[in-house]
Structures are given as C-alpha cells and as structure tokens.
Amino acid sequence: DAYATGSSLMPQKKNPDALELLRGKAGMALGKAVGFTATLKGLPRAYNKDLQEDKVPLFDAVDTVKDCLAIATGVIATMKPNPEMMMKALSAEMLATDLADYLVRKGVPFRETHHISGACVRLAEEQKVSLDSLTLEQLQAIDSRFEADVSKVWDYEVSVERKCSIGGTAKESVLKQIDDLIAFAETLN
C-alpha cells in the first residue's frame, strides 16, 4: 500500500504507480544506452572529443539506477503477497507454452508446436472455454500426437519447476539467484 495510489474513479482500486514508473525508467535508460553506443560506434579510433558526451548519460544512469533501486527495495520490503488472490489470478492460458513444450518432449520441433499450441488457444477462445477444458479428442483433432498424459500440463507448480535453467522460475533456480544477489550486495559494503 505504501507504494500504490488509489484510483480517482474507483476507490477500491490500487494503482502500482511506483512499479509502473520503474518500468518507464527502464525504457528511458535503454534509450540513453542506445544513444551512447551509437556515439561509440561512430568513433574512428582511440579517443575523440565525441567521448565528452558520455558523462551526462553515465551520471544520469547512475542516479536513475540508485533511485530505482531505492524504490524497488521499498516496494519489496513492504509488499505482502496474497497467495489466495495469486492463485485466483492463474489461468490455463498462461500454460500455452507448456502445451507446446509437451509436444517438444514428444519429439516435435518447437517451430511446429508453437503453431499447434496457438491452434489450441484459438479453439478454446472460439468455444469460449478455458484452454484446460479442451478434451483429449479436441486436442487430438488439432494434432494426433496429444496423448492422455497431456492433462499433466495444467499443473502450475510443475510448470514453474520445469524452468530450472539459470534465471528460471524453479525454486532451486530462484534460491540460487537470491544467494547470488546477496553475495553481490555484500561486495558493495
């Protein structure tokens, strides 16, 4: 609540202004980085007076990152996740890529499974049902390689745990990221 504001129209609604502003700052920072790299790209060799133009974007970027980190720290420190509401917000459509990955595990190239999963999503939308409500027969009408075990795709926790690469959502990966961040933060003292 400390980093959200009320809506001028709907008093029950809370707007995540701080996070929206951080997202906007990311776009601005990226734009400045692109501008600076364009300056570097144009240098014929060694040091040129063009490099005098690096100071303003550099110092601005440092100030912006410091401010953004302070805001993000405040948001995270005061955030109170509501697991019940988070579970309510889940929808089977979030697992459309998992449906594609299911077929990849069966040996189908992703370039095909992407289109097959899209056809499943389209059918669910046309039928006005959630993706996980499609029957095995409906899925097999789209692609015969769907089997009865496709029902396991609709498990959100399994979906999260499958993403176990560096930076992934699996618990082990997230804990590693936290450990890495803590170790990095300790080097800043």
ABEGO torsion letter per residue (X at the ends): XAABBBBAABAABBBBAAAAAAAAAAAAAAAAAAAAAAAAAABABEBBAAAAAAAAAAAAAAAAAAAAAAAAAAAAAABBBBAAAAAAABBAAAAAAAAAAAAAAAGBBAAAAAAAAAAAAAAAAAAGBBAAABBAAAAAAABAABBAAAAAAABAAAAAAABABBGBABAAAAAAAAAAAAAAAAAAX
